[in-house]
Amino acid sequence: MPMKRWQIAVIACVAASCAAASVLRGPEIARGLRLGPPRMIEAEVRLINHCELRDSHFELRVPATGERHVFHGGVVHLAILEGTDVQLRLNSRFPDVEYLGPTRKAQERFEIEARCEPESGVPWLGDRVRDRFGN
């Protein structure tokens, strides 16, 4: 059964919209779909700190390589392959207390949250941490 004129017009509009989106937003679409091999990026990670600890008491760890990056002024800058897992951890200067924060995929700019209250699902740090860090 042949297509009607209105069906052809709808298909043409959809195709034109897709073409325009790929031209205007190509890099974002490619990044979102992860087309091609991962690329090296300069990531800027902002810490959203809901804990009673200083930002410098946290670090961003790259589990695949063991690299550690301490937050300064609530920010970490690092060269990393896009999409690599990074995890928020307590600074390794404090080996007697463990904090396993969220894991995220590296992007050029993103935020990661530190939560320390019992209902956050992160192991409760409690008075032991406050005593240790003097906050």
Order of alpha helices (4+ residues) and beta strands (2+ residues): alpha-alpha-beta-beta-beta-beta-beta-beta-beta-alpha
